[in-house]
Amino acid sequence: MRFSCLCEKEVININDCRYLGHVSDVEFEEKNGHICSIIVPGPGKYLGCFCRDFEFVIPWCNIVRIGPDIILVNLVDGEMKKKI
């Protein structure tokens, strides 16, 4: 799978069925190239677009399934937000 295909998929949290957004970036280990986590921008404060306070950093182990159009993740509210 290419990174561009991953970015087109919607990310959904299965705990509360909340739409988190689309993948904007990935973190990976430099030594072996394994993906550590995916990064999804948080909601914007002004008109839903500007001034984001945080981003969702989703560990690869919390991804339940990658389907043809969505990515299902299993996250608890406190463990997914990271200050920008």
C-alpha positions as CSV (number, residue, x, y, z in Angstrom):
1,M,0.0,0.0,0.0
2,R,1.3,3.5,-0.9
3,F,1.3,6.4,1.5
4,S,-1.0,8.4,-0.8
5,C,-3.6,5.6,-0.6
6,L,-3.4,5.6,3.2
7,C,-4.0,9.4,3.3
8,E,-7.3,9.0,1.4
9,K,-8.8,6.8,4.1
10,E,-11.0,8.1,6.9
11,V,-9.9,7.2,10.5
12,I,-12.7,6.0,12.8
13,N,-12.4,5.2,16.5
14,I,-14.3,2.1,17.3
15,N,-14.8,2.9,21.0
16,D,-17.0,5.9,20.4
17,C,-17.6,5.7,16.6
18,R,-16.0,9.1,16.2
19,Y,-14.6,10.3,12.9
20,L,-11.0,11.5,13.6
21,G,-10.0,12.7,10.1
22,H,-7.5,11.6,7.5
23,V,-3.9,10.4,7.9
24,S,-1.5,13.3,7.4
25,D,1.8,11.6,8.3
26,V,3.5,8.5,9.7
27,E,6.3,7.9,12.2
28,F,8.7,5.0,11.6
29,E,11.8,3.5,13.1
30,E,14.9,4.6,11.3
31,K,16.8,1.4,11.9
32,N,14.4,-1.1,10.4
33,G,11.8,1.0,8.7
34,H,8.8,-0.3,10.6
35,I,5.8,2.1,11.0
36,C,5.4,3.1,14.7
37,S,2.3,5.3,14.4
38,I,0.0,7.3,12.1
39,I,-0.7,11.0,12.7
40,V,-4.1,12.6,12.1
41,P,-4.6,16.4,12.5
42,G,-7.0,17.4,15.3
43,P,-10.0,19.5,14.7
44,G,-9.5,23.2,13.9
45,K,-10.6,25.9,16.3
46,Y,-11.5,28.6,13.8
47,L,-14.1,27.7,11.2
48,G,-13.0,24.0,11.7
49,C,-9.9,24.6,9.6
50,F,-7.3,26.8,11.3
51,C,-5.3,26.8,14.6
52,R,-5.1,23.2,15.6
53,D,-4.2,22.6,19.2
54,F,-3.3,19.0,19.0
55,E,-3.0,16.0,16.7
56,F,-3.9,12.4,17.1
57,V,-0.9,10.1,17.3
58,I,-2.2,6.6,16.9
59,P,0.2,3.7,17.6
60,W,0.3,1.1,14.9
61,C,-0.7,-1.6,17.5
62,N,-4.0,0.2,18.0
63,I,-5.0,-0.1,14.4
64,V,-7.7,-2.8,14.2
65,R,-8.3,-2.9,10.5
66,I,-7.4,-1.1,7.3
67,G,-10.3,-1.4,4.8
68,P,-10.8,-0.2,1.3
69,D,-12.1,3.2,2.5
70,I,-11.6,3.5,6.3
71,I,-9.1,2.7,9.0
72,L,-10.6,1.4,12.3
73,V,-8.6,2.2,15.4
74,N,-9.1,1.3,19.1
75,L,-8.3,4.3,21.3
76,V,-9.1,5.6,24.7
77,D,-9.5,9.4,24.8
78,G,-6.5,10.2,27.0
79,E,-3.9,8.2,25.0
80,M,-4.4,9.7,21.6
81,K,-3.9,13.5,21.9
82,K,-0.5,15.1,21.5
83,K,0.2,18.8,21.8
84,I,1.6,20.4,18.7
